[in-house]
Amino acid sequence: MAKKLPLTDDALALVARRFAVLAEPMRLRLIQALFEGEMNVNALVEETGGTQANISRHLQTLTQAHILGRRKDGLQVFYSIADPSIYKLCELVCGSLEKQLTKQAGVFGR
């Protein structure tokens, strides 16, 4: 396997910004809700329990980061996952955390 070249400072800054966007629990909740498929703002408000203003702000951030896509249909705005790598990233992180928590539960359960 070939060794990858280190990322430039600019590339690392982009990576850090991507993780900063994902470092908000409500944004993760929105992404998780959209794993089921495209939803409009009202459905996302109902699904996540947030306020419409708060949800809209987070959706705007996720859309500007190209994680989500949006489309208008009349007065409704629908959101969907635009970056398919987000599925793999969430699976990787959640799977790792699940293993870690299971291991900790085994240690504390004794």
Gaussian input, Z-matrix of N, CA and C with variables (Angstrom, degrees):
# hf/3-21g

backbone

0 1
 N
 C     1     B1
 C     2     B2     1     A1
 N     3     B3     2     A2     1     D1
 C     4     B4     3     A3     2     D2
 C     5     B5     4     A4     3     D3
 N     6     B6     5     A5     4     D4
 C     7     B7     6     A6     5     D5
 C     8     B8     7     A7     6     D6
 N     9     B9     8     A8     7     D7
 C    10    B10     9     A9     8     D8
 C    11    B11    10    A10     9     D9
 N    12    B12    11    A11    10    D10
 C    13    B13    12    A12    11    D11
 C    14    B14    13    A13    12    D12
 N    15    B15    14    A14    13    D13
 C    16    B16    15    A15    14    D14
 C    17    B17    16    A16    15    D15
 N    18    B18    17    A17    16    D16
 C    19    B19    18    A18    17    D17
 C    20    B20    19    A19    18    D18
 N    21    B21    20    A20    19    D19
 C    22    B22    21    A21    20    D20
 C    23    B23    22    A22    21    D21
 N    24    B24    23    A23    22    D22
 C    25    B25    24    A24    23    D23
 C    26    B26    25    A25    24    D24
 N    27    B27    26    A26    25    D25
 C    28    B28    27    A27    26    D26
 C    29    B29    28    A28    27    D27
 N    30    B30    29    A29    28    D28
 C    31    B31    30    A30    29    D29
 C    32    B32    31    A31    30    D30
 N    33    B33    32    A32    31    D31
 C    34    B34    33    A33    32    D32
 C    35    B35    34    A34    33    D33
 N    36    B36    35    A35    34    D34
 C    37    B37    36    A36    35    D35
 C    38    B38    37    A37    36    D36
 N    39    B39    38    A38    37    D37
 C    40    B40    39    A39    38    D38
 C    41    B41    40    A40    39    D39
 N    42    B42    41    A41    40    D40
 C    43    B43    42    A42    41    D41
 C    44    B44    43    A43    42    D42
 N    45    B45    44    A44    43    D43
 C    46    B46    45    A45    44    D44
 C    47    B47    46    A46    45    D45
 N    48    B48    47    A47    46    D46
 C    49    B49    48    A48    47    D47
 C    50    B50    49    A49    48    D48
 N    51    B51    50    A50    49    D49
 C    52    B52    51    A51    50    D50
 C    53    B53    52    A52    51    D51
 N    54    B54    53    A53    52    D52
 C    55    B55    54    A54    53    D53
 C    56    B56    55    A55    54    D54
 N    57    B57    56    A56    55    D55
 C    58    B58    57    A57    56    D56
 C    59    B59    58    A58    57    D57
 N    60    B60    59    A59    58    D58
 C    61    B61    60    A60    59    D59
 C    62    B62    61    A61    60    D60
 N    63    B63    62    A62    61    D61
 C    64    B64    63    A63    62    D62
 C    65    B65    64    A64    63    D63
 N    66    B66    65    A65    64    D64
 C    67    B67    66    A66    65    D65
 C    68    B68    67    A67    66    D66
 N    69    B69    68    A68    67    D67
 C    70    B70    69    A69    68    D68
 C    71    B71    70    A70    69    D69
 N    72    B72    71    A71    70    D70
 C    73    B73    72    A72    71    D71
 C    74    B74    73    A73    72    D72
 N    75    B75    74    A74    73    D73
 C    76    B76    75    A75    74    D74
 C    77    B77    76    A76    75    D75
 N    78    B78    77    A77    76    D76
 C    79    B79    78    A78    77    D77
 C    80    B80    79    A79    78    D78
 N    81    B81    80    A80    79    D79
 C    82    B82    81    A81    80    D80
 C    83    B83    82    A82    81    D81
 N    84    B84    83    A83    82    D82
 C    85    B85    84    A84    83    D83
 C    86    B86    85    A85    84    D84
 N    87    B87    86    A86    85    D85
 C    88    B88    87    A87    86    D86
 C    89    B89    88    A88    87    D87
 N    90    B90    89    A89    88    D88
 C    91    B91    90    A90    89    D89
 C    92    B92    91    A91    90    D90
 N    93    B93    92    A92    91    D91
 C    94    B94    93    A93    92    D92
 C    95    B95    94    A94    93    D93
 N    96    B96    95    A95    94    D94
 C    97    B97    96    A96    95    D95
 C    98    B98    97    A97    96    D96
 N    99    B99    98    A98    97    D97
 C   100   B100    99    A99    98    D98
 C   101   B101   100   A100    99    D99
 N   102   B102   101   A101   100   D100
 C   103   B103   102   A102   101   D101
 C   104   B104   103   A103   102   D102
 N   105   B105   104   A104   103   D103
 C   106   B106   105   A105   104   D104
 C   107   B107   106   A106   105   D105
 N   108   B108   107   A107   106   D106
 C   109   B109   108   A108   107   D107
 C   110   B110   109   A109   108   D108
 N   111   B111   110   A110   109   D109
 C   112   B112   111   A111   110   D110
 C   113   B113   112   A112   111   D111
 N   114   B114   113   A113   112   D112
 C   115   B115   114   A114   113   D113
 C   116   B116   115   A115   114   D114
 N   117   B117   116   A116   115   D115
 C   118   B118   117   A117   116   D116
 C   119   B119   118   A118   117   D117
 N   120   B120   119   A119   118   D118
 C   121   B121   120   A120   119   D119
 C   122   B122   121   A121   120   D120
 N   123   B123   122   A122   121   D121
 C   124   B124   123   A123   122   D122
 C   125   B125   124   A124   123   D123
 N   126   B126   125   A125   124   D124
 C   127   B127   126   A126   125   D125
 C   128   B128   127   A127   126   D126
 N   129   B129   128   A128   127   D127
 C   130   B130   129   A129   128   D128
 C   131   B131   130   A130   129   D129
 N   132   B132   131   A131   130   D130
 C   133   B133   132   A132   131   D131
 C   134   B134   133   A133   132   D132
 N   135   B135   134   A134   133   D133
 C   136   B136   135   A135   134   D134
 C   137   B137   136   A136   135   D135
 N   138   B138   137   A137   136   D136
 C   139   B139   138   A138   137   D137
 C   140   B140   139   A139   138   D138
 N   141   B141   140   A140   139   D139
 C   142   B142   141   A141   140   D140
 C   143   B143   142   A142   141   D141
 N   144   B144   143   A143   142   D142
 C   145   B145   144   A144   143   D143
 C   146   B146   145   A145   144   D144
 N   147   B147   146   A146   145   D145
 C   148   B148   147   A147   146   D146
 C   149   B149   148   A148   147   D147
 N   150   B150   149   A149   148   D148
 C   151   B151   150   A150   149   D149
 C   152   B152   151   A151   150   D150
 N   153   B153   152   A152   151   D151
 C   154   B154   153   A153   152   D152
 C   155   B155   154   A154   153   D153
 N   156   B156   155   A155   154   D154
 C   157   B157   156   A156   155   D155
 C   158   B158   157   A157   156   D156
 N   159   B159   158   A158   157   D157
 C   160   B160   159   A159   158   D158
 C   161   B161   160   A160   159   D159
 N   162   B162   161   A161   160   D160
 C   163   B163   162   A162   161   D161
 C   164   B164   163   A163   162   D162
 N   165   B165   164   A164   163   D163
 C   166   B166   165   A165   164   D164
 C   167   B167   166   A166   165   D165
 N   168   B168   167   A167   166   D166
 C   169   B169   168   A168   167   D167
 C   170   B170   169   A169   168   D168
 N   171   B171   170   A170   169   D169
 C   172   B172   171   A171   170   D170
 C   173   B173   172   A172   171   D171
 N   174   B174   173   A173   172   D172
 C   175   B175   174   A174   173   D173
 C   176   B176   175   A175   174   D174
 N   177   B177   176   A176   175   D175
 C   178   B178   177   A177   176   D176
 C   179   B179   178   A178   177   D177
 N   180   B180   179   A179   178   D178
 C   181   B181   180   A180   179   D179
 C   182   B182   181   A181   180   D180
 N   183   B183   182   A182   181   D181
 C   184   B184   183   A183   182   D182
 C   185   B185   184   A184   183   D183
 N   186   B186   185   A185   184   D184
 C   187   B187   186   A186   185   D185
 C   188   B188   187   A187   186   D186
 N   189   B189   188   A188   187   D187
 C   190   B190   189   A189   188   D188
 C   191   B191   190   A190   189   D189
 N   192   B192   191   A191   190   D190
 C   193   B193   192   A192   191   D191
 C   194   B194   193   A193   192   D192
 N   195   B195   194   A194   193   D193
 C   196   B196   195   A195   194   D194
 C   197   B197   196   A196   195   D195
 N   198   B198   197   A197   196   D196
 C   199   B199   198   A198   197   D197
 C   200   B200   199   A199   198   D198
 N   201   B201   200   A200   199   D199
 C   202   B202   201   A201   200   D200
 C   203   B203   202   A202   201   D201
 N   204   B204   203   A203   202   D202
 C   205   B205   204   A204   203   D203
 C   206   B206   205   A205   204   D204
 N   207   B207   206   A206   205   D205
 C   208   B208   207   A207   206   D206
 C   209   B209   208   A208   207   D207
 N   210   B210   209   A209   208   D208
 C   211   B211   210   A210   209   D209
 C   212   B212   211   A211   210   D210
 N   213   B213   212   A212   211   D211
 C   214   B214   213   A213   212   D212
 C   215   B215   214   A214   213   D213
 N   216   B216   215   A215   214   D214
 C   217   B217   216   A216   215   D215
 C   218   B218   217   A217   216   D216
 N   219   B219   218   A218   217   D217
 C   220   B220   219   A219   218   D218
 C   221   B221   220   A220   219   D219
 N   222   B222   221   A221   220   D220
 C   223   B223   222   A222   221   D221
 C   224   B224   223   A223   222   D222
 N   225   B225   224   A224   223   D223
 C   226   B226   225   A225   224   D224
 C   227   B227   226   A226   225   D225
 N   228   B228   227   A227   226   D226
 C   229   B229   228   A228   227   D227
 C   230   B230   229   A229   228   D228
 N   231   B231   230   A230   229   D229
 C   232   B232   231   A231   230   D230
 C   233   B233   232   A232   231   D231
 N   234   B234   233   A233   232   D232
 C   235   B235   234   A234   233   D233
 C   236   B236   235   A235   234   D234
 N   237   B237   236   A236   235   D235
 C   238   B238   237   A237   236   D236
 C   239   B239   238   A238   237   D237
 N   240   B240   239   A239   238   D238
 C   241   B241   240   A240   239   D239
 C   242   B242   241   A241   240   D240
 N   243   B243   242   A242   241   D241
 C   244   B244   243   A243   242   D242
 C   245   B245   244   A244   243   D243
 N   246   B246   245   A245   244   D244
 C   247   B247   246   A246   245   D245
 C   248   B248   247   A247   246   D246
 N   249   B249   248   A248   247   D247
 C   250   B250   249   A249   248   D248
 C   251   B251   250   A250   249   D249
 N   252   B252   251   A251   250   D250
 C   253   B253   252   A252   251   D251
 C   254   B254   253   A253   252   D252
 N   255   B255   254   A254   253   D253
 C   256   B256   255   A255   254   D254
 C   257   B257   256   A256   255   D255
 N   258   B258   257   A257   256   D256
 C   259   B259   258   A258   257   D257
 C   260   B260   259   A259   258   D258
 N   261   B261   260   A260   259   D259
 C   262   B262   261   A261   260   D260
 C   263   B263   262   A262   261   D261
 N   264   B264   263   A263   262   D262
 C   265   B265   264   A264   263   D263
 C   266   B266   265   A265   264   D264
 N   267   B267   266   A266   265   D265
 C   268   B268   267   A267   266   D266
 C   269   B269   268   A268   267   D267
 N   270   B270   269   A269   268   D268
 C   271   B271   270   A270   269   D269
 C   272   B272   271   A271   270   D270
 N   273   B273   272   A272   271   D271
 C   274   B274   273   A273   272   D272
 C   275   B275   274   A274   273   D273
 N   276   B276   275   A275   274   D274
 C   277   B277   276   A276   275   D275
 C   278   B278   277   A277   276   D276
 N   279   B279   278   A278   277   D277
 C   280   B280   279   A279   278   D278
 C   281   B281   280   A280   279   D279
 N   282   B282   281   A281   280   D280
 C   283   B283   282   A282   281   D281
 C   284   B284   283   A283   282   D282
 N   285   B285   284   A284   283   D283
 C   286   B286   285   A285   284   D284
 C   287   B287   286   A286   285   D285
 N   288   B288   287   A287   286   D286
 C   289   B289   288   A288   287   D287
 C   290   B290   289   A289   288   D288
 N   291   B291   290   A290   289   D289
 C   292   B292   291   A291   290   D290
 C   293   B293   292   A292   291   D291
 N   294   B294   293   A293   292   D292
 C   295   B295   294   A294   293   D293
 C   296   B296   295   A295   294   D294
 N   297   B297   296   A296   295   D295
 C   298   B298   297   A297   296   D296
 C   299   B299   298   A298   297   D297
 N   300   B300   299   A299   298   D298
 C   301   B301   300   A300   299   D299
 C   302   B302   301   A301   300   D300
 N   303   B303   302   A302   301   D301
 C   304   B304   303   A303   302   D302
 C   305   B305   304   A304   303   D303
 N   306   B306   305   A305   304   D304
 C   307   B307   306   A306   305   D305
 C   308   B308   307   A307   306   D306
 N   309   B309   308   A308   307   D307
 C   310   B310   309   A309   308   D308
 C   311   B311   310   A310   309   D309
 N   312   B312   311   A311   310   D310
 C   313   B313   312   A312   311   D311
 C   314   B314   313   A313   312   D312
 N   315   B315   314   A314   313   D313
 C   316   B316   315   A315   314   D314
 C   317   B317   316   A316   315   D315
 N   318   B318   317   A317   316   D316
 C   319   B319   318   A318   317   D317
 C   320   B320   319   A319   318   D318
 N   321   B321   320   A320   319   D319
 C   322   B322   321   A321   320   D320
 C   323   B323   322   A322   321   D321
 N   324   B324   323   A323   322   D322
 C   325   B325   324   A324   323   D323
 C   326   B326   325   A325   324   D324
 N   327   B327   326   A326   325   D325
 C   328   B328   327   A327   326   D326
 C   329   B329   328   A328   327   D327

   B1=1.4577
   B2=1.5302
   B3=1.3228
   B4=1.4573
   B5=1.5261
   B6=1.3304
   B7=1.4587
   B8=1.5260
   B9=1.3352
   B10=1.4596
   B11=1.5166
   B12=1.3306
   B13=1.4579
   B14=1.5236
   B15=1.3393
   B16=1.4657
   B17=1.5333
   B18=1.3190
   B19=1.4648
   B20=1.5259
   B21=1.3153
   B22=1.4602
   B23=1.5267
   B24=1.3183
   B25=1.4643
   B26=1.5217
   B27=1.3368
   B28=1.4651
   B29=1.5300
   B30=1.3181
   B31=1.4619
   B32=1.5248
   B33=1.3190
   B34=1.4646
   B35=1.5215
   B36=1.3255
   B37=1.4628
   B38=1.5262
   B39=1.3383
   B40=1.4611
   B41=1.5337
   B42=1.3125
   B43=1.4658
   B44=1.5309
   B45=1.3198
   B46=1.4649
   B47=1.5259
   B48=1.3304
   B49=1.4688
   B50=1.5268
   B51=1.3454
   B52=1.4688
   B53=1.5281
   B54=1.3400
   B55=1.4589
   B56=1.5291
   B57=1.3159
   B58=1.4711
   B59=1.5292
   B60=1.3275
   B61=1.4657
   B62=1.5295
   B63=1.3267
   B64=1.4632
   B65=1.5270
   B66=1.3165
   B67=1.4668
   B68=1.5255
   B69=1.2990
   B70=1.4666
   B71=1.5298
   B72=1.3326
   B73=1.4725
   B74=1.5259
   B75=1.3286
   B76=1.4656
   B77=1.5247
   B78=1.3135
   B79=1.4706
   B80=1.5221
   B81=1.3225
   B82=1.4657
   B83=1.5276
   B84=1.3275
   B85=1.4617
   B86=1.5352
   B87=1.3161
   B88=1.4583
   B89=1.5314
   B90=1.3150
   B91=1.4671
   B92=1.5242
   B93=1.3160
   B94=1.4639
   B95=1.5356
   B96=1.3245
   B97=1.4673
   B98=1.5275
   B99=1.3204
   B100=1.4590
   B101=1.5298
   B102=1.3239
   B103=1.4632
   B104=1.5312
   B105=1.3331
   B106=1.4623
   B107=1.5280
   B108=1.3314
   B109=1.4624
   B110=1.5183
   B111=1.3118
   B112=1.4607
   B113=1.5319
   B114=1.3415
   B115=1.4689
   B116=1.5230
   B117=1.3459
   B118=1.4561
   B119=1.5379
   B120=1.3110
   B121=1.4654
   B122=1.5250
   B123=1.3398
   B124=1.4668
   B125=1.5266
   B126=1.3257
   B127=1.4648
   B128=1.5304
   B129=1.3238
   B130=1.4717
   B131=1.5257
   B132=1.3256
   B133=1.4689
   B134=1.5272
   B135=1.3238
   B136=1.4690
   B137=1.5343
   B138=1.3166
   B139=1.4704
   B140=1.5272
   B141=1.3273
   B142=1.4707
   B143=1.5237
   B144=1.3368
   B145=1.4550
   B146=1.5150
   B147=1.3138
   B148=1.4617
   B149=1.5175
   B150=1.3182
   B151=1.4610
   B152=1.5270
   B153=1.3155
   B154=1.4572
   B155=1.5311
   B156=1.3213
   B157=1.4702
   B158=1.5256
   B159=1.3318
   B160=1.4580
   B161=1.5339
   B162=1.3135
   B163=1.4687
   B164=1.5275
   B165=1.3126
   B166=1.4741
   B167=1.5230
   B168=1.3255
   B169=1.4717
   B170=1.5332
   B171=1.3284
   B172=1.4658
   B173=1.5286
   B174=1.3269
   B175=1.4592
   B176=1.5250
   B177=1.3240
   B178=1.4598
   B179=1.5318
   B180=1.3270
   B181=1.4672
   B182=1.5268
   B183=1.3322
   B184=1.4691
   B185=1.5283
   B186=1.3203
   B187=1.4651
   B188=1.5215
   B189=1.3374
   B190=1.4628
   B191=1.5334
   B192=1.3365
   B193=1.4614
   B194=1.5321
   B195=1.3283
   B196=1.4708
   B197=1.5285
   B198=1.3155
   B199=1.4621
   B200=1.5270
   B201=1.3358
   B202=1.4549
   B203=1.5184
   B204=1.3222
   B205=1.4552
   B206=1.5174
   B207=1.3112
   B208=1.4616
   B209=1.5166
   B210=1.3192
   B211=1.4616
   B212=1.5189
   B213=1.3223
   B214=1.4667
   B215=1.5154
   B216=1.3151
   B217=1.4592
   B218=1.5259
   B219=1.3168
   B220=1.4660
   B221=1.5165
   B222=1.3264
   B223=1.4617
   B224=1.5274
   B225=1.3198
   B226=1.4632
   B227=1.5260
   B228=1.3384
   B229=1.4618
   B230=1.5214
   B231=1.3306
   B232=1.4564
   B233=1.5202
   B234=1.3268
   B235=1.4598
   B236=1.5184
   B237=1.3279
   B238=1.4598
   B239=1.5275
   B240=1.3063
   B241=1.4632
   B242=1.5280
   B243=1.3225
   B244=1.4619
   B245=1.5254
   B246=1.3198
   B247=1.4597
   B248=1.5278
   B249=1.3376
   B250=1.4653
   B251=1.5280
   B252=1.3251
   B253=1.4722
   B254=1.5302
   B255=1.3455
   B256=1.4646
   B257=1.5257
   B258=1.3341
   B259=1.4727
   B260=1.5297
   B261=1.3269
   B262=1.4644
   B263=1.5322
   B264=1.3295
   B265=1.4611
   B266=1.5298
   B267=1.3246
   B268=1.4703
   B269=1.5311
   B270=1.3162
   B271=1.4597
   B272=1.5310
   B273=1.3071
   B274=1.4600
   B275=1.5272
   B276=1.3246
   B277=1.4642
   B278=1.5288
   B279=1.3331
   B280=1.4719
   B281=1.5205
   B282=1.3244
   B283=1.4584
   B284=1.5157
   B285=1.3079
   B286=1.4625
   B287=1.5185
   B288=1.3363
   B289=1.4653
   B290=1.5231
   B291=1.3259
   B292=1.4662
   B293=1.5304
   B294=1.3241
   B295=1.4716
   B296=1.5252
   B297=1.3340
   B298=1.4626
   B299=1.5308
   B300=1.3221
   B301=1.4637
   B302=1.5313
   B303=1.3278
   B304=1.4604
   B305=1.5251
   B306=1.3182
   B307=1.4690
   B308=1.5329
   B309=1.3438
   B310=1.4658
   B311=1.5165
   B312=1.3343
   B313=1.4606
   B314=1.5195
   B315=1.3401
   B316=1.4637
   B317=1.5122
   B318=1.3128
   B319=1.4724
   B320=1.5228
   B321=1.3354
   B322=1.4704
   B323=1.5191
   B324=1.3284
   B325=1.4451
   B326=1.5214
   B327=1.3046
   B328=1.4687
   B329=1.4967
   A1=108.44
   A2=116.42
   A3=121.50
   A4=110.26
   A5=115.12
   A6=120.40
   A7=109.11
   A8=116.01
   A9=120.49
   A10=109.45
   A11=115.03
   A12=120.30
   A13=109.01
   A14=117.74
   A15=119.44
   A16=110.46
   A17=115.12
   A18=120.14
   A19=110.32
   A20=115.32
   A21=120.49
   A22=108.98
   A23=116.05
   A24=120.25
   A25=111.15
   A26=117.28
   A27=120.80
   A28=110.72
   A29=116.73
   A30=120.50
   A31=110.27
   A32=117.73
   A33=121.19
   A34=111.11
   A35=117.08
   A36=120.80
   A37=110.54
   A38=117.46
   A39=121.35
   A40=110.91
   A41=116.36
   A42=121.07
   A43=109.72
   A44=116.44
   A45=120.66
   A46=110.89
   A47=117.63
   A48=120.64
   A49=110.99
   A50=116.50
   A51=120.07
   A52=109.82
   A53=116.94
   A54=119.84
   A55=111.37
   A56=118.08
   A57=121.10
   A58=110.14
   A59=117.31
   A60=121.09
   A61=109.60
   A62=116.87
   A63=121.52
   A64=113.33
   A65=117.65
   A66=121.75
   A67=113.38
   A68=117.50
   A69=123.00
   A70=108.59
   A71=118.67
   A72=120.52
   A73=114.72
   A74=118.91
   A75=119.61
   A76=110.63
   A77=118.15
   A78=120.14
   A79=110.10
   A80=116.45
   A81=119.83
   A82=110.42
   A83=116.89
   A84=121.08
   A85=110.18
   A86=117.01
   A87=121.37
   A88=111.26
   A89=116.33
   A90=120.49
   A91=109.78
   A92=116.16
   A93=121.10
   A94=110.58
   A95=116.93
   A96=120.77
   A97=110.43
   A98=117.08
   A99=121.24
   A100=113.13
   A101=117.82
   A102=120.32
   A103=109.88
   A104=116.53
   A105=121.46
   A106=111.65
   A107=117.02
   A108=121.01
   A109=110.78
   A110=115.02
   A111=123.31
   A112=111.11
   A113=114.93
   A114=120.88
   A115=109.09
   A116=115.15
   A117=118.54
   A118=109.38
   A119=115.74
   A120=121.53
   A121=111.21
   A122=117.24
   A123=119.58
   A124=111.83
   A125=117.15
   A126=120.74
   A127=110.52
   A128=116.86
   A129=120.24
   A130=111.23
   A131=117.03
   A132=121.02
   A133=108.88
   A134=116.13
   A135=120.79
   A136=111.17
   A137=116.50
   A138=121.92
   A139=112.45
   A140=116.50
   A141=120.07
   A142=113.64
   A143=117.37
   A144=119.95
   A145=114.52
   A146=118.25
   A147=121.50
   A148=111.34
   A149=115.93
   A150=120.20
   A151=108.69
   A152=116.82
   A153=119.76
   A154=111.39
   A155=117.57
   A156=120.67
   A157=110.81
   A158=116.92
   A159=121.65
   A160=110.88
   A161=116.12
   A162=121.05
   A163=109.58
   A164=117.32
   A165=121.05
   A166=111.58
   A167=116.09
   A168=120.14
   A169=110.51
   A170=116.63
   A171=120.41
   A172=111.60
   A173=116.58
   A174=119.76
   A175=111.14
   A176=116.50
   A177=120.58
   A178=110.30
   A179=116.54
   A180=120.84
   A181=110.57
   A182=116.64
   A183=120.70
   A184=111.59
   A185=116.44
   A186=120.29
   A187=110.57
   A188=117.41
   A189=121.07
   A190=111.52
   A191=116.62
   A192=121.46
   A193=111.69
   A194=116.67
   A195=123.58
   A196=112.86
   A197=116.49
   A198=120.95
   A199=108.75
   A200=116.14
   A201=122.00
   A202=110.35
   A203=114.63
   A204=122.01
   A205=107.95
   A206=116.62
   A207=120.29
   A208=109.42
   A209=114.72
   A210=120.46
   A211=108.49
   A212=114.84
   A213=120.64
   A214=108.91
   A215=114.57
   A216=121.51
   A217=105.42
   A218=115.63
   A219=120.24
   A220=109.06
   A221=116.75
   A222=120.69
   A223=112.15
   A224=116.78
   A225=121.17
   A226=110.93
   A227=115.77
   A228=121.83
   A229=106.73
   A230=115.58
   A231=122.12
   A232=109.92
   A233=115.34
   A234=121.79
   A235=109.97
   A236=115.45
   A237=121.82
   A238=108.88
   A239=115.89
   A240=121.25
   A241=107.90
   A242=117.51
   A243=121.93
   A244=111.76
   A245=116.28
   A246=121.18
   A247=108.45
   A248=117.23
   A249=119.43
   A250=113.81
   A251=118.07
   A252=119.45
   A253=111.69
   A254=116.99
   A255=120.24
   A256=110.63
   A257=117.44
   A258=120.67
   A259=109.95
   A260=115.60
   A261=121.19
   A262=110.61
   A263=116.57
   A264=120.82
   A265=110.78
   A266=116.26
   A267=120.20
   A268=110.91
   A269=116.50
   A270=120.75
   A271=110.26
   A272=116.59
   A273=121.96
   A274=111.37
   A275=117.20
   A276=121.60
   A277=110.78
   A278=116.37
   A279=119.41
   A280=111.13
   A281=117.55
   A282=121.01
   A283=111.66
   A284=116.63
   A285=121.50
   A286=110.88
   A287=116.80
   A288=120.78
   A289=111.15
   A290=116.37
   A291=120.43
   A292=110.19
   A293=117.05
   A294=121.22
   A295=110.65
   A296=115.85
   A297=121.10
   A298=110.87
   A299=117.19
   A300=120.94
   A301=111.45
   A302=117.13
   A303=121.06
   A304=110.00
   A305=115.18
   A306=120.20
   A307=110.20
   A308=117.00
   A309=121.12
   A310=110.74
   A311=117.24
   A312=120.71
   A313=110.66
   A314=116.30
   A315=120.52
   A316=111.89
   A317=116.68
   A318=121.74
   A319=109.84
   A320=116.83
   A321=120.39
   A322=112.18
   A323=117.57
   A324=120.47
   A325=113.44
   A326=117.91
   A327=121.32
   A328=111.98
   D1=129.83
   D2=-178.11
   D3=-73.92
   D4=141.58
   D5=178.45
   D6=-75.41
   D7=133.22
   D8=178.96
   D9=-79.57
   D10=143.68
   D11=176.50
   D12=-71.45
   D13=146.45
   D14=177.58
   D15=-63.53
   D16=147.93
   D17=178.88
   D18=-72.31
   D19=149.56
   D20=176.22
   D21=-71.83
   D22=165.69
   D23=176.95
   D24=-59.17
   D25=-39.18
   D26=179.14
   D27=-65.21
   D28=-41.74
   D29=179.16
   D30=-65.68
   D31=-40.74
   D32=178.12
   D33=-64.14
   D34=-35.97
   D35=177.32
   D36=-64.79
   D37=-38.52
   D38=177.15
   D39=-65.34
   D40=-41.67
   D41=178.14
   D42=-62.70
   D43=-44.32
   D44=179.91
   D45=-62.41
   D46=-39.28
   D47=177.93
   D48=-64.70
   D49=-38.99
   D50=178.86
   D51=-62.31
   D52=-45.47
   D53=178.86
   D54=-67.03
   D55=-33.22
   D56=177.80
   D57=-64.01
   D58=-39.63
   D59=177.85
   D60=-62.68
   D61=-37.86
   D62=-177.72
   D63=-84.47
   D64=-1.29
   D65=-175.97
   D66=-86.78
   D67=17.66
   D68=-178.63
   D69=-116.65
   D70=119.50
   D71=-176.68
   D72=-55.04
   D73=-39.22
   D74=-179.32
   D75=-66.00
   D76=-36.26
   D77=177.83
   D78=-65.07
   D79=-40.00
   D80=176.88
   D81=-65.01
   D82=-37.85
   D83=177.47
   D84=-62.72
   D85=-41.37
   D86=178.23
   D87=-64.51
   D88=-45.09
   D89=177.96
   D90=-60.29
   D91=-45.02
   D92=179.96
   D93=-60.01
   D94=-42.21
   D95=178.67
   D96=-62.83
   D97=-36.50
   D98=-177.40
   D99=-78.80
   D100=-8.08
   D101=173.44
   D102=-61.08
   D103=-26.59
   D104=179.75
   D105=-76.60
   D106=-15.91
   D107=-179.69
   D108=131.64
   D109=178.08
   D110=-177.25
   D111=-57.74
   D112=139.78
   D113=178.30
   D114=-142.39
   D115=153.18
   D116=174.76
   D117=-89.96
   D118=171.82
   D119=-175.60
   D120=-58.98
   D121=-44.97
   D122=-178.74
   D123=-60.44
   D124=-41.29
   D125=178.83
   D126=-65.58
   D127=-37.29
   D128=178.86
   D129=-69.23
   D130=-36.64
   D131=175.79
   D132=-61.37
   D133=-47.46
   D134=-179.59
   D135=-64.30
   D136=-42.20
   D137=-177.05
   D138=-66.52
   D139=-37.53
   D140=-172.81
   D141=-100.19
   D142=-18.08
   D143=-179.45
   D144=79.83
   D145=9.06
   D146=178.12
   D147=-85.51
   D148=173.64
   D149=174.93
   D150=-84.00
   D151=156.55
   D152=-178.79
   D153=-60.71
   D154=-41.45
   D155=-179.62
   D156=-62.94
   D157=-44.06
   D158=-179.47
   D159=-65.95
   D160=-45.39
   D161=179.89
   D162=-62.13
   D163=-45.08
   D164=-179.85
   D165=-59.81
   D166=-40.50
   D167=179.44
   D168=-63.70
   D169=-44.47
   D170=179.70
   D171=-67.56
   D172=-38.38
   D173=177.51
   D174=-63.41
   D175=-37.94
   D176=177.86
   D177=-63.22
   D178=-43.65
   D179=179.34
   D180=-62.12
   D181=-45.17
   D182=-179.14
   D183=-67.14
   D184=-33.64
   D185=178.27
   D186=-71.67
   D187=-42.45
   D188=178.56
   D189=-63.27
   D190=-27.94
   D191=178.44
   D192=-85.38
   D193=2.49
   D194=179.11
   D195=64.05
   D196=23.32
   D197=175.02
   D198=-84.48
   D199=-39.43
   D200=177.03
   D201=-112.76
   D202=154.95
   D203=171.73
   D204=-114.86
   D205=158.41
   D206=179.17
   D207=-136.46
   D208=150.40
   D209=173.92
   D210=-142.80
   D211=144.67
   D212=178.84
   D213=-98.58
   D214=140.41
   D215=173.52
   D216=-136.20
   D217=96.35
   D218=-173.52
   D219=67.24
   D220=-124.79
   D221=179.57
   D222=-90.03
   D223=-9.49
   D224=-178.49
   D225=-86.82
   D226=144.93
   D227=173.33
   D228=-118.17
   D229=127.33
   D230=-179.21
   D231=-110.69
   D232=139.74
   D233=-179.23
   D234=-117.11
   D235=149.20
   D236=177.26
   D237=-150.70
   D238=165.73
   D239=177.19
   D240=-71.15
   D241=122.84
   D242=-179.66
   D243=-99.18
   D244=-27.33
   D245=-177.96
   D246=-106.79
   D247=101.14
   D248=-175.92
   D249=-62.34
   D250=-18.61
   D251=179.29
   D252=-67.98
   D253=-15.64
   D254=-179.52
   D255=-65.74
   D256=-30.78
   D257=176.82
   D258=-61.74
   D259=-48.71
   D260=-178.00
   D261=-65.91
   D262=-41.93
   D263=179.71
   D264=-60.48
   D265=-47.37
   D266=179.98
   D267=-64.56
   D268=-40.79
   D269=178.51
   D270=-62.05
   D271=-43.09
   D272=-179.65
   D273=-64.68
   D274=-49.12
   D275=-178.00
   D276=-67.92
   D277=-47.17
   D278=-179.05
   D279=-64.55
   D280=-39.99
   D281=178.03
   D282=-63.43
   D283=-41.23
   D284=178.34
   D285=-64.39
   D286=-44.18
   D287=178.99
   D288=-64.76
   D289=-38.84
   D290=179.66
   D291=-62.01
   D292=-43.71
   D293=177.91
   D294=-62.70
   D295=-44.07
   D296=-179.38
   D297=-63.01
   D298=-44.91
   D299=-179.27
   D300=-67.85
   D301=-37.16
   D302=177.23
   D303=-63.92
   D304=-41.85
   D305=178.92
   D306=-64.11
   D307=-44.04
   D308=179.06
   D309=-64.27
   D310=-40.25
   D311=179.10
   D312=-61.82
   D313=-36.96
   D314=177.32
   D315=-65.26
   D316=-38.38
   D317=-179.91
   D318=-69.87
   D319=-44.22
   D320=-176.70
   D321=-82.14
   D322=-18.16
   D323=-177.36
   D324=-78.98
   D325=-4.85
   D326=-177.12
   D327=-88.78

